[in-house]
Each structure stands twice: as structure tokens, then as C-alpha cells.
């Protein structure tokens, strides 16, 4: 979770409050986040059934600053160390995996505030501290030039959290006057992340999945949406805000966020299994599940997997942070290390959940069991492009001194 001192510094820069007032505000915010985590644990069935984040919960999360971890301090954001970002998302996902996922999408989309032209960054993020922005980076939209900007048409899957968003972005290929993709000096089509006000976006009800049901990750679409000049960020471009956080690769931060949610889901499973093992007496047995050697072994293995994965990630983040404070660019090796840690997190968390799901026996298959939801949720998280199996190949190429031929 973000530290009180970090929040105090960010709020002080944005509002000019006294130190005492800033400290009080930051303590209140942290208390609110803890209260929200408690509420998330009790509303899991409601969130899953509705297949979306409730408006009231999203609003309170926004007011607590839970979507502003990566927004620059100059805009009233918290501009946290990436380790704090990772830990905060894991804590929310431990309370509820779907809510953690939506926070992750909203938080990582918020980093666009560091790349937008100052006027747009202020209008969207600075002037509206409760703003929630989400979106999809895949360049599935087409942006046609018109006087004053572009007209965009496109449809994107996996629009997590769109129902509670104020602004929604979509990856777009820029077209030239002839309707062909514009290409950069390397011959690659130019792509941007265009921002649309939520009222310009059509949400198609497509999110009928095995897990992470409460994320509301429906298809999103825009039809002839006008995007004025500058209301976009260049995908893979350098941030306008010059600070260590914004030298981290955007996709690397997204991968870390996905993996933080996976870690939170695994921690939820560990807690649920520990409670079950203490109380359950398996059929045909005279002793509690906790008294079995296999139970003790599986719980210890699962806990070690998760804790070791987090330790690796913290170390990778800290090394990258050190590099970001002394250089204006991270090396491909550093970026690969971040992606390796994130992918390792996700698959270690999945293995840990699998261990506990099977160790729980028949109790884990009922809808009232948190373990069945953890099992379903974690195996949706593993399918995300940022941490899916092909990521290992890209990292392996870097370790072998080869060009991964992909953004890391």
C-alpha cells in the first residue's frame, strides 16, 4: 500500500495544504482504503453476479486516490515508487481479485497523464482528481485525419472497468490522407492511445467468462469519434514528465500490475485454505485437514512460491528504479528482467492456487468456497498477453543476446 509520507508529499504539491492537514488527509485516505478492502471481501458475490464493479464502490475508491498511484504529483497524483504500486494492487486483489484487476487497469491507464500535452493532462486528470480512466492498448482502431484532429473508428475486447470510467482509451493506427497507415522511419505503422469521453464509447455485453467475472471487461467501440489534436499518447513514446517513474516501460508496469493481481489472488487462496484446513474434518477421517502432513506441505510450498516470487519482483523493481534515477532510459536487459519477474509472479501464483485447490478436496468446488473463485480467477489472469507463456520466449531471447522483436 502507498505510504502516508508519499501521499502527503503528493497532496502538498497539488493543494498547498499545511503539513498537519496533509498528514491528516493521508491518514484518512489510508484508513478509507483499508475499510474498502474489508467491504470488498463481503461484496464478492455481488460483484461477480453483476459482472462489473458497483458504481458506489468505484466512486469511493476514486475519492480515496486508488486510481491515481501513477499520476504525476504535479497533477495531484501520488507518483509512487513502482514497488508501492505493485504492493497496493496485490493488497486490493487479495480482498477481491476482480476489484484489484479494475484498479490495476485504471491505475496503469492513469500513467497516460504523464505523456499527454499539459493542457489535456490538466483537463482530464488535474482538474478532476476523482477521474477514472481505463482502456485497451491493442491498436485495433483506425484514426483518420480531419481538421483539428482525427476521427476514430474501432472496437476493442477486454475493456475492463469501462462501466465506471470517465475516460476510455483505445490503441489506434494513424492513417494518412489516402487512408493508408502512416509509418515511422523504421517502416512501422504509427500508433497512439486516443482518449475518449465515456459517453462516446459503446459497451457491448460480451464478458461471459470463467473467471474475473466482476471486471466488466466487455468489448468497447467508438464510431466516428472525434479526437482533437493532442488528446492521445504515442504508444511506446517517451513521457513528457521527466521523472524516474516515467522512465519505466509502460508495458512493463502493466505486466507488473497484472502479476500483482495474481499475487493477491494467491494470497486470498492461502488465507482461505488455512481457515478451511483448521475447521474441516475430511470424510472418513478422525482428524482435521490441518493435521495431515500433505496439507502442511502444500500450504508451505504455496506460501514459499508466492513470497519468493514477490521477493524477486521487489528486487527487479529496485534495480530498475536505481537505473531510472541515474539514466534517462532503461536497457533492454532491465526491461526484460521486469517482464520476467512479472511472468514468474503470475505462473507461481497459479501453481500455488492449484496446489491449495486440490488439497482442499471436494469442499473447493462449491460456489460458497473462495478457493473455487481463486482457481477460476487466476487462470484468467494467466491468459493476459503481458504475462502469457510467449513472454518467456521474448525474455529468453534477451538473455541470449538476441533481439526479442517486441516491446518489453
Secondary structure, DSSP 8 states (H G I E B T S, - for coil): ---HHHHHHHHHHHH---HHHHHHHHHHHHHHHHHHHHHHHHSHHHHHHHTS--HHHHHHHHHTTTT-TTS-GGGT-----HHHHHHHHHHHHHH-HHHHHHHHHHHHHGGGGGTS-HHHHIIIIIS-TT--EEEEEEEEEEEEEETTEEEEEEEEEEETTGGG-SEEEEEEEEB-TTSSB-B-TTS-B-EEEEEEEGGG-EEE-----SS-GGG--EEEEEEEEEEETT-EEETT---SS-SGGGGS-HHHHHHHHHHHHHHHHHHHHHHHHHHHHHH---TT-SS-GGGSHHHHHHHHHHHHHHHHHHHHHHHHHHHHHHHHHH-SS--HHHHHHHHHHHHHHHHHHHHHHHHHHHHTGGGGGSTT-HHHHHHHHHHHHTTSTTTSTHHHHHHHHHHTT----S--
